[in-house]
Amino acid sequence: MVKKILFTVLGLLVLVALLGGIKGLQIRKMIAQGAQFVPPPETVTTAEAQNMEWESVLTAVGSLEAVHGIMVTAELSGKVAQINFESGAKVKAGDLLVQQDISSETAQLRAAEATVALTKLNYERAKQLLPEKVMSHADFDNAEAQFKQASAQADTIRAAIEKKTIRAPFTGRLGIRMINLGQVINAGQTIVSLQSLDPIYVNFQLPQQQLSEVSPGYTIRVTSDALPGQVVEGKITAINPEVDAATRNVRVQASLANPQEQLRPGMFANVTVVRPGKEQVLAIPGTAIMYAPYSNSVFVVEAKPAAQDGKAAGLALRQQFVELGERRGDFVVVRTGLKAGDTVVSTGVFKLRNGQSVVVNNDLSPKFKLAPEPKES
């Protein structure tokens, strides 16, 4: 009985050892196959680092401002007798906007003009009598003073009438009316906004270190959400003589044509200052950059060293760290790390690794442009 048990245990041990050996051989074979396995090359799109001529520009965010813009107000208190404009209308310099009640001043002016006429006659008569020594110099001076005083009184009344006759001080577009017919308005009360919209100013600020790079007469380009897809050109007209002590920025003003009056005071705008001449840059597509906190990099496509059997070794990737500059359209400037003619992976860089084998297929490569125009922007 004991012998049977021993033979059984011995048989089981032999079986386990045999199975273990077979399994070990299988594992070693799998490891050897894994060591010899070469993953298939990744298909990539590529682009060449190329020298380009870019316009030398400065960018800023600006604010639009009317060349002339005021809130029309009343100079004197009085009742609104006539309103001669519609909200949003365009008016010319001198057009009547509001007529306040001047019935009292008109009556006073008639009396004052009668006094002027009488004192003028007395003054003219005195001038004739004085040489004949019929009138004393004192009486002549008194007649002259009365005439001048009456004339001044009439002029004062005329000035009051003129102040109650409110006219447009310049050509422009009116805003929304803020008074009503028959309303008694006080001195200084707002009547309507008046803005001159063509041309229009754009004000923006540049850092003090860029002050030497701009000058009056330089061309600017302005884009705004109010004019999607449109670019408005203008000229720099003035540069502030002082630098803001708080921000160390200098204020610059440019003038834009605005015939359709689509640009309005108070709007924000993106401003590009175009400097004379162009600069040479080395640029690659922005999608070729793999951004990282420690440093940005690209994958350069290079030929592998030839195999010992003489067969072609194909292409592989080399990760290259780069220093980037300005971005414009689909391209970004590379300051260091690449040279003209280097081929880099242009899309899908996040899924690649250093030394990986690749094949190039640019059939579906996107077209990179300096001024892209997306259909759905």
Backbone hydrogen bonds in HBPLUS format (Angstrom, degrees):
<---DONOR---> <-ACCEPTOR-->    atom                        ^
c    i                          cat <-CA-CA->   ^        H-A-AA   ^      H-
h    n   atom  resd res      DA  || num        DHA   H-A  angle D-A-AA Bond
n    s   type  num  typ     dist DA aas  dist angle  dist       angle   num
A0005-ILE N   A0001-MET O   3.18 MM   4  6.51 157.9  2.23 145.5 150.7     1
A0006-LEU N   A0002-VAL O   2.98 MM   4  6.30 158.2  2.03 148.8 154.8     2
A0007-PHE N   A0003-LYS O   2.88 MM   4  6.15 164.6  1.90 154.4 158.2     3
A0008-THR N   A0004-LYS O   2.89 MM   4  6.10 154.1  1.96 145.9 153.6     4
A0009-VAL N   A0005-ILE O   2.96 MM   4  6.23 165.2  1.98 153.6 156.6     5
A0010-LEU N   A0006-LEU O   2.87 MM   4  6.05 163.7  1.89 152.2 157.4     6
A0011-GLY N   A0007-PHE O   2.86 MM   4  6.02 154.2  1.93 143.7 150.8     7
A0012-LEU N   A0008-THR O   2.95 MM   4  6.27 154.2  2.01 148.0 155.0     8
A0013-LEU N   A0009-VAL O   2.94 MM   4  6.24 157.6  1.99 152.1 158.0     9
A0014-VAL N   A0010-LEU O   2.98 MM   4  6.26 157.3  2.03 149.1 155.0    10
A0015-LEU N   A0011-GLY O   2.94 MM   4  6.18 156.8  1.99 147.0 153.5    11
A0016-VAL N   A0012-LEU O   2.87 MM   4  6.14 160.3  1.91 152.2 157.2    12
A0017-ALA N   A0013-LEU O   2.92 MM   4  6.11 161.2  1.95 147.8 153.2    13
A0018-LEU N   A0014-VAL O   2.89 MM   4  6.09 153.2  1.97 145.5 153.2    14
A0019-LEU N   A0015-LEU O   2.89 MM   4  6.17 164.0  1.91 152.2 156.2    15
A0020-GLY N   A0016-VAL O   2.82 MM   4  6.00 159.1  1.86 150.1 156.5    16
A0021-GLY N   A0017-ALA O   2.94 MM   4  6.09 153.0  2.01 143.7 150.6    17
A0022-ILE N   A0018-LEU O   2.99 MM   4  6.27 161.5  2.02 150.0 155.0    18
A0023-LYS N   A0019-LEU O   2.90 MM   4  6.12 163.7  1.92 151.8 156.3    19
A0024-GLY N   A0020-GLY O   2.88 MM   4  6.02 155.6  1.94 144.9 151.9    20
A0025-LEU N   A0021-GLY O   2.96 MM   4  6.22 156.5  2.02 149.2 154.9    21
A0026-GLN N   A0022-ILE O   3.04 MM   4  6.37 155.2  2.10 147.3 154.2    22
A0027-ILE N   A0023-LYS O   2.92 MM   4  6.24 156.3  1.98 150.5 156.8    23
A0028-ARG N   A0024-GLY O   2.94 MM   4  6.15 164.0  1.97 152.6 156.7    24
A0029-LYS N   A0025-LEU O   2.97 MM   4  6.14 151.0  2.06 144.4 152.6    25
A0030-MET N   A0026-GLN O   2.98 MM   4  6.24 152.2  2.06 145.7 153.0    26
A0031-ILE N   A0027-ILE O   2.89 MM   4  6.18 156.3  1.95 151.6 158.1    27
A0032-ALA N   A0028-ARG O   2.99 MM   4  6.18 157.7  2.04 144.0 149.9    28
A0033-GLN N   A0029-LYS O   2.95 MM   4  6.22 154.3  2.02 144.0 151.2    29
A0034-GLY N   A0030-MET O   2.85 MM   4  6.08 154.1  1.92 146.3 153.9    30
A0035-ALA N   A0031-ILE O   2.92 MM   4  6.17 151.3  2.00 147.6 155.0    31
A0036-GLN N   A0032-ALA O   3.16 MM   4  6.38 141.6  2.31 139.2 148.8    32
A0036-GLN N   A0033-GLN O   3.17 MM   3  5.14 124.5  2.50  92.2 106.2    33
A0037-PHE N   A0033-GLN O   2.98 MM   4  6.08 113.4  2.44 137.6 154.4    34
A0037-PHE N   A0034-GLY O   3.21 MM   3  5.01 149.6  2.31  94.6 103.6    35
A0042-GLU N   A0357-SER O   2.95 MM 315  6.38 156.5  2.01 144.2 137.5    36
A0359-VAL N   A0042-GLU O   2.86 MM 317  6.11 150.1  1.95 140.6 143.4    37
A0044-VAL N   A0359-VAL O   2.91 MM 315  6.26 158.9  1.95 163.8 170.5    38
A0361-ASN N   A0044-VAL O   2.94 MM 317  6.05 163.6  1.96 163.1 166.1    39
A0346-SER N   A0045-THR O   2.87 MM 301  5.67 161.8  1.91 128.0 134.2    40
A0047-ALA N   A0344-VAL O   2.91 MM 297  5.58 148.3  2.01 155.8 165.8    41
A0344-VAL N   A0047-ALA O   2.88 MM 297  5.58 173.3  1.89 166.7 165.1    42
A0049-ALA N   A0342-ASP O   2.82 MM 293  5.41 160.4  1.85 157.9 164.6    43
A0341-GLY N   A0049-ALA O   2.80 MM 292  5.36 171.0  1.81 155.9 155.5    44
A0050-GLN N   A0283-ALA O   3.17 MM 233  5.66 162.5  2.21 157.4 155.0    45
A0283-ALA N   A0050-GLN O   3.01 MM 233  5.66 170.4  2.02 152.9 152.0    46
A0052-MET N   A0281-VAL O   2.82 MM 229  5.36 159.0  1.86 154.5 160.7    47
A0281-VAL N   A0052-MET O   2.93 MM 229  5.36 163.7  1.96 153.9 158.7    48
A0054-TRP N   A0279-GLU O   2.96 MM 225  5.44 165.3  1.98 162.4 159.7    49
A0279-GLU N   A0054-TRP O   2.88 MM 225  5.44 163.2  1.91 161.8 162.6    50
A0275-ARG N   A0056-SER O   2.80 MM 219  5.40 164.7  1.83 170.1 174.1    51
A0058-LEU N   A0273-VAL O   2.93 MM 215  4.98 144.8  2.06 135.0 145.8    52
A0273-VAL N   A0058-LEU O   2.70 MM 215  4.98 164.2  1.72 155.5 159.4    53
A0060-ALA N   A0271-VAL O   2.89 MM 211  5.15 148.8  1.99 151.4 154.0    54
A0271-VAL N   A0060-ALA O   2.81 MM 211  5.15 170.5  1.82 155.6 155.9    55
A0062-GLY N   A0269-ALA O   2.76 MM 207  5.15 166.7  1.77 159.7 162.3    56
A0269-ALA N   A0062-GLY O   2.95 MM 207  5.15 150.6  2.04 136.8 136.4    57
A0063-SER N   A0203-ASN O   2.80 MM 140  5.33 152.9  1.88 149.6 157.8    58
A0203-ASN N   A0063-SER O   2.87 MM 140  5.33 170.9  1.87 155.4 153.2    59
A0064-LEU N   A0267-MET O   2.85 MM 203  5.35 161.7  1.88 156.3 162.5    60
A0266-GLY N   A0064-LEU O   2.80 MM 202  5.27 174.6  1.80 133.5 133.5    61
A0065-GLU N   A0201-TYR O   2.81 MM 136  5.02 162.0  1.84 139.1 140.8    62
A0201-TYR N   A0065-GLU O   2.80 MM 136  5.02 149.4  1.90 174.6 169.9    63
A0196-SER N   A0068-HIS O   2.74 MM 128  5.17 163.4  1.77 171.9 169.0    64
A0070-ILE N   A0194-LEU O   2.95 MM 124  5.51 161.8  1.98 160.0 163.9    65
A0194-LEU N   A0070-ILE O   2.92 MM 124  5.51 172.9  1.92 162.5 162.7    66
A0072-VAL N   A0192-VAL O   2.74 MM 120  5.37 144.4  1.87 170.2 169.4    67
A0191-ILE N   A0072-VAL O   2.69 MM 119  5.49 164.2  1.72 169.3 164.8    68
A0074-ALA N   A0189-GLN O   3.15 MM 115  5.67 145.1  2.28 141.5 150.8    69
A0188-GLY N   A0074-ALA O   2.56 MM 114  5.14 171.6  1.56 153.3 156.6    70
A0078-GLY N   A0185-ILE O   2.96 MM 107  5.65 154.8  2.03 157.9 164.4    71
A0185-ILE N   A0078-GLY O   2.88 MM 107  5.65 152.6  1.95 164.8 156.0    72
A0101-ASP N   A0079-LYS O   2.74 MM  22  5.40 148.3  1.83 155.1 165.0    73
A0080-VAL N   A0183-GLN O   2.84 MM 103  5.44 158.0  1.88 145.6 152.3    74
A0182-GLY N   A0080-VAL O   2.92 MM 102  4.92 150.3  2.01 134.8 142.3    75
A0081-ALA N   A0099-GLN O   2.84 MM  18  5.64 144.0  1.97 142.8 154.7    76
A0082-GLN N   A0099-GLN O   2.97 MM  17  4.91 137.2  2.16 146.3 148.4    77
A0099-GLN N   A0082-GLN O   2.85 MM  17  4.91 166.2  1.87 142.5 145.8    78
A0084-ASN N   A0097-LEU O   2.72 MM  13  4.90 169.3  1.73 148.9 150.6    79
A0089-ALA N   A0086-GLU O   3.11 MM   3  5.56 156.1  2.17 140.1 138.0    80
A0088-GLY N   A0175-GLY O   2.97 MM  87  4.92 140.2  2.13 133.7 134.3    81
A0174-LEU N   A0089-ALA O   2.79 MM  85  5.45 176.2  1.79 167.7 166.8    82
A0091-VAL N   A0172-GLY O   2.89 MM  81  5.71 161.7  1.93 167.3 173.3    83
A0172-GLY N   A0091-VAL O   3.07 MM  81  5.71 155.5  2.13 147.1 153.4    84
A0095-ASP N   A0092-LYS O   3.06 MM   3  5.70 165.6  2.08 140.8 141.4    85
A0094-GLY N   A0168-ALA O   2.73 MM  74  5.09 174.0  1.73 149.5 151.6    86
A0168-ALA N   A0095-ASP O   2.84 MM  73  5.39 153.4  1.91 148.6 156.9    87
A0097-LEU N   A0166-ILE O   2.81 MM  69  5.67 164.7  1.84 154.3 157.6    88
A0098-VAL N   A0166-ILE O   3.18 MM  68  5.13 159.0  2.22 136.0 142.5    89
A0166-ILE N   A0098-VAL O   2.85 MM  68  5.13 144.6  1.97 165.4 169.6    90
A0100-GLN N   A0164-LYS O   2.90 MM  64  5.16 173.2  1.90 158.7 159.8    91
A0106-THR N   A0102-ILE O   2.82 MM   4  5.95 152.2  1.89 152.1 160.1    92
A0107-ALA N   A0103-SER O   3.14 MM   4  6.35 158.1  2.19 145.5 150.0    93
A0108-GLN N   A0104-SER O   3.02 MM   4  6.29 162.2  2.05 149.6 154.8    94
A0109-LEU N   A0105-GLU O   2.83 MM   4  5.99 144.3  1.96 141.7 151.7    95
A0110-ARG N   A0106-THR O   3.13 MM   4  6.45 148.8  2.23 144.5 151.3    96
A0111-ALA N   A0107-ALA O   3.27 MM   4  6.62 160.4  2.31 149.7 154.2    97
A0112-ALA N   A0108-GLN O   2.91 MM   4  6.13 155.0  1.97 145.1 152.9    98
A0113-GLU N   A0109-LEU O   2.80 MM   4  5.97 155.6  1.86 149.6 155.7    99
A0114-ALA N   A0110-ARG O   3.06 MM   4  6.27 149.1  2.15 141.9 149.6   100
A0115-THR N   A0111-ALA O   3.07 MM   4  6.36 154.6  2.14 145.7 152.3   101
A0116-VAL N   A0112-ALA O   2.89 MM   4  6.17 151.9  1.97 145.6 153.9   102
A0117-ALA N   A0113-GLU O   2.92 MM   4  6.16 155.8  1.98 144.0 150.1   103
A0118-LEU N   A0114-ALA O   3.00 MM   4  6.28 159.6  2.04 148.6 153.5   104
A0119-THR N   A0115-THR O   2.88 MM   4  6.06 171.8  1.89 155.7 158.1   105
A0120-LYS N   A0116-VAL O   2.88 MM   4  5.92 142.8  2.02 143.2 153.5   106
A0121-LEU N   A0117-ALA O   3.13 MM   4  6.38 153.5  2.20 143.5 149.4   107
A0122-ASN N   A0118-LEU O   3.06 MM   4  6.41 161.4  2.10 151.8 156.7   108
A0123-TYR N   A0119-THR O   2.92 MM   4  6.02 149.0  2.02 137.0 145.9   109
A0124-GLU N   A0120-LYS O   2.83 MM   4  6.07 161.0  1.86 151.9 156.6   110
A0125-ARG N   A0121-LEU O   2.89 MM   4  6.09 159.6  1.93 149.6 155.4   111
A0126-ALA N   A0122-ASN O   2.91 MM   4  6.04 152.5  1.99 140.5 148.5   112
A0127-LYS N   A0123-TYR O   3.01 MM   4  6.29 149.3  2.11 146.0 153.6   113
A0128-GLN N   A0124-GLU O   3.28 MM   4  6.62 139.8  2.45 138.6 148.3   114
A0128-GLN N   A0125-ARG O   3.11 MM   3  5.21 127.6  2.39  96.1 109.7   115
A0129-LEU N   A0125-ARG O   3.04 MM   4  6.34 148.5  2.14 148.2 157.2   116
A0130-LEU N   A0126-ALA O   2.95 MM   4  5.95 148.8  2.05 151.6 158.2   117
A0132-GLU N   A0129-LEU O   3.10 MM   3  5.33 129.3  2.37 104.0 117.5   118
A0134-VAL N   A0129-LEU O   3.30 MM   5  5.47 161.1  2.34 153.7 149.4   119
A0133-LYS N   A0130-LEU O   3.01 MM   3  5.13 160.9  2.05 111.2 116.1   120
A0140-PHE N   A0136-SER O   3.11 MM   4  6.42 155.3  2.17 144.8 152.1   121
A0141-ASP N   A0137-HIS O   2.86 MM   4  6.08 162.8  1.89 151.3 155.5   122
A0142-ASN N   A0138-ALA O   2.99 MM   4  6.17 151.9  2.07 143.5 151.4   123
A0143-ALA N   A0139-ASP O   2.97 MM   4  6.24 155.6  2.03 147.0 152.6   124
A0144-GLU N   A0140-PHE O   2.95 MM   4  6.25 158.2  2.00 152.1 158.2   125
A0145-ALA N   A0141-ASP O   2.93 MM   4  6.10 158.8  1.98 147.0 152.8   126
A0146-GLN N   A0142-ASN O   2.97 MM   4  6.17 158.1  2.02 148.1 153.8   127
A0147-PHE N   A0143-ALA O   3.11 MM   4  6.30 154.2  2.18 142.9 149.5   128
A0148-LYS N   A0144-GLU O   3.04 MM   4  6.32 163.3  2.07 151.6 155.7   129
A0149-GLN N   A0145-ALA O   2.85 MM   4  6.00 157.5  1.90 150.1 157.0   130
A0150-ALA N   A0146-GLN O   2.97 MM   4  6.09 157.9  2.02 144.7 150.2   131
A0151-SER N   A0147-PHE O   2.98 MM   4  6.20 156.9  2.04 147.1 153.7   132
A0152-ALA N   A0148-LYS O   2.95 MM   4  6.15 157.8  2.00 147.0 152.7   133
A0153-GLN N   A0149-GLN O   3.00 MM   4  6.22 153.4  2.08 144.9 152.0   134
A0154-ALA N   A0150-ALA O   3.04 MM   4  6.30 156.7  2.09 147.2 152.9   135
A0155-ASP N   A0151-SER O   2.94 MM   4  6.22 154.5  2.00 147.4 154.9   136
A0156-THR N   A0152-ALA O   2.96 MM   4  6.20 148.0  2.06 146.0 154.2   137
A0157-ILE N   A0153-GLN O   3.21 MM   4  6.52 154.6  2.27 145.8 151.4   138
A0158-ARG N   A0154-ALA O   2.97 MM   4  6.26 159.4  2.01 149.7 155.8   139
A0159-ALA N   A0155-ASP O   2.90 MM   4  6.11 152.8  1.97 145.8 153.1   140
A0160-ALA N   A0156-THR O   3.07 MM   4  6.35 151.2  2.16 142.6 149.7   141
A0161-ILE N   A0157-ILE O   2.97 MM   4  6.31 155.2  2.04 149.7 156.4   142
A0162-GLU N   A0158-ARG O   2.84 MM   4  6.11 156.9  1.89 149.1 155.9   143
A0163-LYS N   A0159-ALA O   2.89 MM   4  6.12 151.0  1.98 145.5 153.0   144
A0164-LYS N   A0160-ALA O   3.07 MM   4  6.31 136.8  2.26 138.6 149.6   145
A0164-LYS N   A0161-ILE O   3.15 MM   3  5.14 128.2  2.43  93.6 107.3   146
A0165-THR N   A0162-GLU O   3.12 MM   3  4.99 150.5  2.21  95.8 104.7   147
A0173-ARG N   A0195-GLN O   2.76 MM  22  5.39 164.8  1.78 154.1 151.0   148
A0195-GLN N   A0173-ARG O   3.01 MM  22  5.39 167.7  2.03 144.8 147.5   149
A0175-GLY N   A0193-SER O   2.70 MM  18  4.81 133.9  1.91 146.2 146.9   150
A0178-MET N   A0191-ILE O   2.92 MM  13  5.20 153.3  1.99 169.1 163.3   151
A0183-GLN N   A0180-ASN O   3.11 MM   3  5.54 159.4  2.16 131.7 133.3   152
A0189-GLN N   A0186-ASN O   3.09 MM   3  5.52 161.5  2.13 135.3 134.8   153
A0200-ILE N   A0256-LEU O   2.94 MM  56  5.35 156.6  1.99 149.0 156.8   154
A0256-LEU N   A0200-ILE O   2.83 MM  56  5.35 160.3  1.87 158.3 165.2   155
A0202-VAL N   A0254-ALA O   2.91 MM  52  5.36 152.0  1.99 147.2 152.3   156
A0254-ALA N   A0202-VAL O   3.01 MM  52  5.36 158.2  2.06 147.1 154.2   157
A0204-PHE N   A0252-VAL O   2.96 MM  48  5.43 163.5  1.99 156.0 161.1   158
A0252-VAL N   A0204-PHE O   2.76 MM  48  5.43 171.2  1.77 174.7 173.9   159
A0206-LEU N   A0250-VAL O   3.04 MM  44  5.50 156.4  2.10 150.0 155.5   160
A0250-VAL N   A0206-LEU O   2.86 MM  44  5.50 162.8  1.89 161.2 163.8   161
A0210-GLN N   A0207-PRO O   2.95 MM   3  5.58 158.1  2.00 118.5 125.5   162
A0208-GLN N   A0248-ARG O   3.06 MM  40  5.84 138.3  2.24 168.9 158.9   163
A0211-LEU N   A0208-GLN O   3.17 MM   3  5.24 165.4  2.19 107.6 111.1   164
A0213-GLU N   A0210-GLN O   3.00 MM   3  5.25 154.1  2.07 107.9 116.3   165
A0214-VAL N   A0211-LEU O   3.48 MM   3  5.85 174.2  2.48 112.2 113.4   166
A0218-TYR N   A0215-SER O   3.17 MM   3  5.98 159.1  2.22 146.5 147.6   167
A0217-GLY N   A0236-ILE O   2.81 MM  19  5.08 154.2  1.88 132.4 140.7   168
A0236-ILE N   A0218-TYR O   2.97 MM  18  5.50 154.2  2.04 152.0 160.4   169
A0274-VAL N   A0219-THR O   2.92 MM  55  5.52 168.6  1.93 158.8 161.9   170
A0220-ILE N   A0234-GLY O   2.99 MM  14  5.26 158.3  2.04 131.9 133.6   171
A0234-GLY N   A0220-ILE O   2.99 MM  14  5.26 152.1  2.07 141.4 145.6   172
A0221-ARG N   A0272-THR O   2.80 MM  51  5.07 151.1  1.88 142.0 151.9   173
A0272-THR N   A0221-ARG O   2.85 MM  51  5.07 150.0  1.94 148.5 156.9   174
A0222-VAL N   A0232-VAL O   2.76 MM  10  5.09 156.4  1.81 146.7 155.0   175
A0232-VAL N   A0222-VAL O   2.95 MM  10  5.09 173.4  1.95 150.7 152.3   176
A0223-THR N   A0270-ASN O   3.04 MM  47  5.27 156.1  2.10 144.9 152.6   177
A0270-ASN N   A0223-THR O   2.89 MM  47  5.27 163.7  1.92 160.0 162.7   178
A0227-LEU N   A0224-SER O   3.00 MM   3  5.40 152.7  2.07 109.1 117.1   179
A0230-GLN N   A0227-LEU O   3.08 MM   3  5.47 163.3  2.11 135.9 135.4   180
A0235-LYS N   A0255-SER O   3.23 MM  20  5.65 150.5  2.32 149.1 154.1   181
A0255-SER N   A0235-LYS O   2.89 MM  20  5.65 155.1  1.96 160.1 160.1   182
A0237-THR N   A0253-GLN O   2.87 MM  16  5.90 154.1  1.94 138.7 147.4   183
A0238-ALA N   A0253-GLN O   3.13 MM  15  5.17 161.8  2.17 147.9 145.1   184
A0253-GLN N   A0238-ALA O   2.87 MM  15  5.17 171.5  1.88 158.7 156.5   185
A0240-ASN N   A0251-ARG O   2.87 MM  11  5.35 174.9  1.87 170.3 170.1   186
A0244-ASP N   A0249-ASN O   2.87 MM   5  5.43 163.2  1.89 166.2 160.7   187
A0248-ARG N   A0244-ASP O   2.69 MM   4  5.06 142.9  1.82 147.8 156.4   188
A0261-GLU N   A0258-ASN O   3.01 MM   3  5.15 151.7  2.09 106.8 115.9   189
A0267-MET N   A0264-ARG O   3.25 MM   3  6.05 163.0  2.28 143.8 144.9   190
A0334-VAL N   A0282-LEU O   2.79 MM  52  5.66 168.1  1.81 165.0 167.1   191
A0284-ILE N   A0332-VAL O   3.14 MM  48  5.73 157.6  2.19 154.4 157.5   192
A0332-VAL N   A0284-ILE O   2.94 MM  48  5.73 155.4  2.00 162.9 169.6   193
A0288-ALA N   A0285-PRO O   3.08 MM   3  5.58 162.9  2.11 113.8 119.2   194
A0286-GLY N   A0330-ASP O   2.76 MM  44  5.75 165.1  1.79 153.2 152.1   195
A0289-ILE N   A0286-GLY O   3.32 MM   3  5.79 168.2  2.33 112.6 116.1   196
A0290-MET N   A0297-SER O   2.82 MM   7  5.32 170.9  1.83 167.1 167.2   197
A0297-SER N   A0290-MET O   3.14 MM   7  5.32 158.6  2.19 135.2 141.8   198
A0322-VAL N   A0296-ASN O   3.00 MM  26  5.91 162.6  2.03 141.0 145.3   199
A0298-VAL N   A0320-GLN O   2.80 MM  22  5.32 153.1  1.87 146.9 154.6   200
A0320-GLN N   A0298-VAL O   2.75 MM  22  5.32 171.4  1.76 162.5 165.4   201
A0345-VAL N   A0299-PHE O   2.95 MM  46  5.69 152.6  2.03 157.6 166.6   202
A0300-VAL N   A0318-ARG O   2.83 MM  18  5.10 168.8  1.84 149.9 146.0   203
A0318-ARG N   A0300-VAL O   2.89 MM  18  5.10 144.4  2.01 141.9 152.9   204
A0301-VAL N   A0343-THR O   2.86 MM  42  5.61 162.3  1.89 146.2 152.2   205
A0302-GLU N   A0316-ALA O   2.94 MM  14  5.53 174.0  1.94 167.1 169.1   206
A0316-ALA N   A0302-GLU O   2.81 MM  14  5.53 163.2  1.84 164.8 170.6   207
A0304-LYS N   A0314-GLY O   2.90 MM  10  5.76 171.3  1.91 146.3 148.4   208
A0310-GLY N   A0307-ALA O   3.05 MM   3  5.37 158.4  2.10 110.2 115.0   209
A0358-VAL N   A0315-LEU O   3.07 MM  43  5.56 157.8  2.12 127.6 132.2   210
A0317-LEU N   A0356-GLN O   2.92 MM  39  5.40 133.8  2.14 136.7 150.9   211
A0355-GLY N   A0317-LEU O   2.81 MM  38  4.85 147.7  1.91 127.8 136.1   212
A0323-GLU N   A0336-THR O   3.06 MM  13  5.18 158.7  2.11 137.2 140.7   213
A0335-ARG N   A0323-GLU O   2.68 MM  12  5.37 151.2  1.76 155.7 164.0   214
A0325-GLY N   A0333-VAL O   2.76 MM   8  4.80 149.2  1.85 139.3 138.8   215
A0333-VAL N   A0326-GLU O   2.94 MM   7  5.52 162.5  1.97 155.9 161.7   216
A0328-ARG N   A0331-PHE O   2.90 MM   3  5.49 159.3  1.95 148.9 155.9   217
A0331-PHE N   A0328-ARG O   3.06 MM   3  5.49 154.2  2.13 136.8 134.7   218
A0330-ASP N   A0369-LYS O   2.90 MM  39  5.56 164.8  1.92 161.3 165.9   219
A0342-ASP N   A0339-LYS O   3.14 MM   3  5.95 164.6  2.17 145.1 146.4   220
A0351-LYS N   A0348-GLY O   3.46 MM   3  6.20 166.2  2.48 119.3 122.0   221
A0352-LEU N   A0349-VAL O   3.24 MM   3  5.47 170.2  2.25 116.0 117.3   222
A0356-GLN N   A0353-ARG O   3.35 MM   3  5.76 161.8  2.38 131.5 131.0   223
A0365-SER N   A0362-ASN O   3.23 MM   3  4.83 166.6  2.25  98.9 101.9   224
